[in-house]
Amino acid sequence: PELRSLKLQFRDMDVLSPTPESAIGIRCLARQLGMLPGLRELSLTSCRLSGNLRQILCDLQAPLESLELAFCSLIPADLDFL
């Protein structure tokens, strides 16, 4: 729970062709991130997140100081959320 910085790179979750399994994986990731109240820096480099950024970040307990989203295939809805 004291983790302050986390880098998740090249996550092999295909959200461009959603399946029940990928939806469960996204929800599980969100829950796990929500269990890190000290998290301040998050890097999701090369994670294909298209349209799922809100769902992934929704359980965070505090604002992030740094969020890296390079090569994440974001769509306008993700940018609207930010």
GUZASE-652370 format. One record per atom (N, C-alpha, C): residue number from 1; x, y, z; chain; atom name. Coordinates in pm, 1 decimal. Each point is the difference from the previous one (the first is absolute). Layout:
N
<rec NUM <X Y Z> A CA>
...
This chain:
82
<rec 1 <80.4 -122.1 0.0> A N>
<rec 1 <-80.4 122.1 0.0> A CA>
<rec 1 <84.0 127.5 0.0> A C>
<rec 2 <128.7 -10.5 33.5> A N>
<rec 2 <86.6 118.5 5.9> A CA>
<rec 2 <68.0 30.2 -132.8> A C>
<rec 3 <-26.2 -78.8 -102.4> A N>
<rec 3 <62.3 20.7 -130.4> A CA>
<rec 3 <-34.4 138.5 -54.0> A C>
<rec 4 <102.8 74.7 -41.1> A N>
<rec 4 <-21.6 135.6 -50.4> A CA>
<rec 4 <13.0 9.1 -151.9> A C>
<rec 5 <75.3 -91.6 -61.1> A N>
<rec 5 <25.0 6.6 -143.3> A CA>
<rec 5 <-15.2 -139.5 -60.6> A C>
<rec 6 <-69.7 -6.2 -114.7> A N>
<rec 6 <-25.5 -129.0 -64.3> A CA>
<rec 6 <11.2 16.8 -150.6> A C>
<rec 7 <75.4 -90.6 -63.7> A N>
<rec 7 <12.4 -2.3 -145.3> A CA>
<rec 7 <-54.2 -132.7 -50.6> A C>
<rec 8 <-102.7 8.0 -84.3> A N>
<rec 8 <-56.8 -117.2 -66.1> A CA>
<rec 8 <19.1 21.2 -149.2> A C>
<rec 9 <83.5 -81.5 -62.3> A N>
<rec 9 <30.9 21.0 -140.3> A CA>
<rec 9 <-35.6 -122.4 -83.1> A C>
<rec 10 <-42.6 25.7 -121.3> A N>
<rec 10 <-28.2 -103.6 -97.3> A CA>
<rec 10 <-101.4 -101.8 52.3> A C>
<rec 11 <-102.3 47.5 63.5> A N>
<rec 11 <-106.9 -88.3 48.4> A CA>
<rec 11 <-71.7 -58.7 -120.1> A C>
<rec 12 <-7.7 -131.2 -7.6> A N>
<rec 12 <-60.0 -66.2 -115.2> A CA>
<rec 12 <-149.3 -21.4 22.8> A C>
<rec 13 <-72.8 109.3 0.5> A N>
<rec 13 <-144.9 -4.9 15.0> A CA>
<rec 13 <-59.6 72.5 -119.7> A C>
<rec 14 <-72.4 -71.5 -82.0> A N>
<rec 14 <-53.3 58.6 -122.0> A CA>
<rec 14 <-135.2 63.0 28.1> A C>
<rec 15 <-1.3 129.9 29.1> A N>
<rec 15 <-126.3 69.0 26.6> A CA>
<rec 15 <-63.3 50.9 -128.8> A C>
<rec 16 <71.8 -13.8 -111.5> A N>
<rec 16 <-56.4 41.4 -127.2> A CA>
<rec 16 <-104.8 -100.4 -47.8> A C>
<rec 17 <13.3 -124.4 41.8> A N>
<rec 17 <-98.4 -105.3 -27.3> A CA>
<rec 17 <-43.6 -56.9 134.3> A C>
<rec 18 <-86.2 72.3 72.9> A N>
<rec 18 <-31.8 -39.5 137.4> A CA>
<rec 18 <-66.2 -137.5 7.5> A C>
<rec 19 <37.7 -69.5 104.5> A N>
<rec 19 <-58.6 -129.7 32.7> A CA>
<rec 19 <-41.0 4.9 146.4> A C>
<rec 20 <-78.5 -95.5 47.0> A N>
<rec 20 <-31.4 -3.4 143.3> A CA>
<rec 20 <126.3 -8.9 85.6> A C>
<rec 21 <100.1 -71.2 -49.6> A N>
<rec 21 <124.6 -13.6 75.4> A CA>
<rec 21 <74.8 132.6 10.5> A C>
<rec 22 <3.4 76.9 -110.2> A N>
<rec 22 <71.3 128.4 5.9> A CA>
<rec 22 <-73.8 97.4 90.9> A C>
<rec 23 <-133.7 -3.6 0.7> A N>
<rec 23 <-77.0 87.1 90.1> A CA>
<rec 23 <29.2 -34.6 144.9> A C>
<rec 24 <10.8 -129.0 30.0> A N>
<rec 24 <33.3 -43.3 136.6> A CA>
<rec 24 <141.1 45.6 35.2> A C>
<rec 25 <92.6 -10.9 -94.8> A N>
<rec 25 <137.4 42.3 23.8> A CA>
<rec 25 <10.7 148.5 28.7> A C>
<rec 26 <-73.7 81.0 -73.8> A N>
<rec 26 <0.0 145.0 22.1> A CA>
<rec 26 <-55.5 32.5 138.0> A C>
<rec 27 <-110.3 -63.7 35.8> A N>
<rec 27 <-61.1 24.4 131.5> A CA>
<rec 27 <93.7 -45.2 112.9> A C>
<rec 28 <67.3 -111.9 -19.5> A N>
<rec 28 <95.3 -50.4 99.4> A CA>
<rec 28 <116.5 97.7 16.9> A C>
<rec 29 <51.9 51.8 -111.4> A N>
<rec 29 <107.8 98.8 6.0> A CA>
<rec 29 <-45.3 123.3 76.3> A C>
<rec 30 <-119.0 48.0 -28.1> A N>
<rec 30 <-52.6 118.4 69.5> A CA>
<rec 30 <-10.3 -25.3 150.0> A C>
<rec 31 <-49.9 -116.2 38.4> A N>
<rec 31 <-12.5 -32.7 143.3> A CA>
<rec 31 <135.9 -4.8 67.0> A C>
<rec 32 <97.7 -62.1 -67.3> A N>
<rec 32 <133.9 -11.2 57.4> A CA>
<rec 32 <64.5 138.5 15.7> A C>
<rec 33 <-17.5 86.4 -99.2> A N>
<rec 33 <53.5 136.1 11.7> A CA>
<rec 33 <-67.3 74.3 114.7> A C>
<rec 34 <-127.9 -25.2 21.4> A N>
<rec 34 <-73.1 63.1 109.2> A CA>
<rec 34 <46.6 -44.3 136.7> A C>
<rec 35 <73.2 -110.7 5.9> A N>
<rec 35 <51.6 -50.4 127.6> A CA>
<rec 35 <137.0 58.7 33.1> A C>
<rec 36 <43.0 97.2 -79.3> A N>
<rec 36 <130.4 64.4 20.6> A CA>
<rec 36 <-20.9 147.4 34.5> A C>
<rec 37 <-35.9 30.0 124.4> A N>
<rec 37 <-31.6 138.2 35.9> A CA>
<rec 37 <118.0 95.7 -11.0> A C>
<rec 38 <122.2 -51.1 1.6> A N>
<rec 38 <117.1 86.4 -10.2> A CA>
<rec 38 <47.5 21.6 -142.2> A C>
<rec 39 <-66.9 -60.2 -97.5> A N>
<rec 39 <44.1 9.7 -138.9> A CA>
<rec 39 <-5.3 144.7 -49.1> A C>
<rec 40 <114.2 49.0 -50.6> A N>
<rec 40 <8.2 136.7 -50.0> A CA>
<rec 40 <49.5 7.0 -142.8> A C>
<rec 41 <70.9 -105.1 -45.7> A N>
<rec 41 <54.0 -2.5 -135.1> A CA>
<rec 41 <-41.1 -130.8 -65.7> A C>
<rec 42 <-59.1 10.1 -119.0> A N>
<rec 42 <-45.0 -118.4 -71.9> A CA>
<rec 42 <40.9 11.2 -145.4> A C>
<rec 43 <65.2 -103.4 -48.7> A N>
<rec 43 <38.8 -7.5 -140.2> A CA>
<rec 43 <-69.6 -120.3 -61.7> A C>
<rec 44 <-75.9 25.1 -105.3> A N>
<rec 44 <-69.4 -106.6 -72.4> A CA>
<rec 44 <49.5 -4.4 -143.9> A C>
<rec 45 <128.0 21.5 -20.1> A N>
<rec 45 <59.9 7.5 -132.2> A CA>
<rec 45 <-28.6 -125.5 -82.3> A C>
<rec 46 <-46.8 21.1 -121.6> A N>
<rec 46 <-27.4 -106.0 -96.6> A CA>
<rec 46 <-112.4 -94.1 42.2> A C>
<rec 47 <-82.3 41.8 92.8> A N>
<rec 47 <-119.2 -77.1 35.2> A CA>
<rec 47 <-111.7 48.3 -91.5> A C>
<rec 48 <-64.1 -87.9 -68.8> A N>
<rec 48 <-105.7 39.7 -93.5> A CA>
<rec 48 <-128.3 25.7 79.6> A C>
<rec 49 <-28.9 126.4 25.0> A N>
<rec 49 <-107.7 38.0 91.1> A CA>
<rec 49 <-124.5 55.7 -67.0> A C>
<rec 50 <-1.2 14.1 -128.2> A N>
<rec 50 <-104.7 69.9 -74.5> A CA>
<rec 50 <-138.0 -5.0 63.6> A C>
<rec 51 <-43.7 117.6 46.8> A N>
<rec 51 <-134.4 12.8 54.0> A CA>
<rec 51 <-19.3 -53.3 140.7> A C>
<rec 52 <106.1 -44.7 65.8> A N>
<rec 52 <-12.3 -61.1 131.6> A CA>
<rec 52 <73.6 75.0 110.7> A C>
<rec 53 <54.4 115.9 -31.2> A N>
<rec 53 <79.7 71.7 98.9> A CA>
<rec 53 <-81.0 35.8 124.4> A C>
<rec 54 <-121.7 48.3 -18.2> A N>
<rec 54 <-84.8 35.7 114.3> A CA>
<rec 54 <-21.8 -121.9 89.9> A C>
<rec 55 <-31.6 -112.6 -60.1> A N>
<rec 55 <-27.1 -120.0 77.6> A CA>
<rec 55 <124.7 -46.8 75.9> A C>
<rec 56 <116.5 11.6 -61.5> A N>
<rec 56 <123.1 -45.1 63.7> A CA>
<rec 56 <38.7 90.2 116.8> A C>
<rec 57 <-21.2 129.7 -13.6> A N>
<rec 57 <43.8 94.6 103.3> A CA>
<rec 57 <-109.0 34.9 101.3> A C>
<rec 58 <-119.8 -50.8 -17.6> A N>
<rec 58 <-113.5 43.2 82.8> A CA>
<rec 58 <12.0 -34.1 148.5> A C>
<rec 59 <75.1 -102.4 35.5> A N>
<rec 59 <8.9 -40.4 140.1> A CA>
<rec 59 <117.5 61.3 75.6> A C>
<rec 60 <77.4 86.6 -66.5> A N>
<rec 60 <112.8 63.2 69.6> A CA>
<rec 60 <-51.0 79.9 119.2> A C>
<rec 61 <72.9 -7.2 110.0> A N>
<rec 61 <-43.7 66.2 122.5> A CA>
<rec 61 <49.6 143.1 12.0> A C>
<rec 62 <103.2 33.9 -75.9> A N>
<rec 62 <55.6 135.6 7.0> A CA>
<rec 62 <47.8 39.6 -139.2> A C>
<rec 63 <9.4 129.4 -26.2> A N>
<rec 63 <48.6 44.4 -131.4> A CA>
<rec 63 <144.2 -44.2 -23.9> A C>
<rec 64 <29.6 -30.6 -123.9> A N>
<rec 64 <137.1 -33.4 -37.0> A CA>
<rec 64 <79.2 127.3 -23.7> A C>
<rec 65 <128.6 -4.4 30.9> A N>
<rec 65 <89.9 110.0 -31.6> A CA>
<rec 65 <54.0 -16.0 -141.8> A C>
<rec 66 <8.0 -125.4 -46.3> A N>
<rec 66 <55.6 -28.2 -131.4> A CA>
<rec 66 <-74.5 -118.3 -61.6> A C>
<rec 67 <-37.5 15.1 -127.1> A N>
<rec 67 <-66.9 -106.3 -73.7> A CA>
<rec 67 <61.2 -6.6 -139.0> A C>
<rec 68 <60.9 -112.8 -33.5> A N>
<rec 68 <63.4 -17.6 -130.5> A CA>
<rec 68 <-85.5 -94.6 -83.6> A C>
<rec 69 <-38.9 46.8 -119.5> A N>
<rec 69 <-89.3 -76.5 -86.3> A CA>
<rec 69 <53.8 -9.8 -142.6> A C>
<rec 70 <129.9 -8.3 -15.4> A N>
<rec 70 <59.8 -6.2 -133.8> A CA>
<rec 70 <-41.0 -128.8 -70.6> A C>
<rec 71 <-37.2 12.9 -127.1> A N>
<rec 71 <-34.3 -113.6 -85.4> A CA>
<rec 71 <-115.9 -82.7 55.7> A C>
<rec 72 <-102.9 66.8 50.4> A N>
<rec 72 <-113.1 -69.2 62.4> A CA>
<rec 72 <-124.8 -4.1 -87.2> A C>
<rec 73 <7.2 46.3 -121.4> A N>
<rec 73 <-114.5 -2.8 -92.5> A CA>
<rec 73 <-123.1 68.1 60.0> A C>
<rec 74 <19.5 116.7 58.0> A N>
<rec 74 <-111.2 72.1 61.9> A CA>
<rec 74 <-94.0 54.7 -106.2> A C>
<rec 75 <-125.1 14.8 36.8> A N>
<rec 75 <-101.1 57.3 -88.2> A CA>
<rec 75 <-51.9 128.5 64.6> A C>
<rec 76 <-77.9 81.5 -70.8> A N>
<rec 76 <-47.8 126.3 56.2> A CA>
<rec 76 <-71.2 -15.4 136.2> A C>
<rec 77 <-72.7 -106.6 21.2> A N>
<rec 77 <-68.1 -18.3 128.6> A CA>
<rec 77 <100.1 -11.3 114.7> A C>
<rec 78 <114.7 -61.7 -24.8> A N>
<rec 78 <103.7 -9.4 102.3> A CA>
<rec 78 <54.2 138.9 32.0> A C>
<rec 79 <22.3 79.8 -102.8> A N>
<rec 79 <51.4 135.1 20.6> A CA>
<rec 79 <-103.0 87.6 69.7> A C>
<rec 80 <-127.6 -18.1 -30.8> A N>
<rec 80 <-106.6 73.4 69.6> A CA>
<rec 80 <3.0 -31.7 148.9> A C>
<rec 81 <22.9 -125.3 34.1> A N>
<rec 81 <6.6 -41.0 140.7> A CA>
<rec 81 <114.4 70.3 70.5> A C>
<rec 82 <115.0 7.7 -66.5> A N>
<rec 82 <114.9 65.7 63.4> A CA>
<rec 82 <-27.8 147.6 20.3> A C>
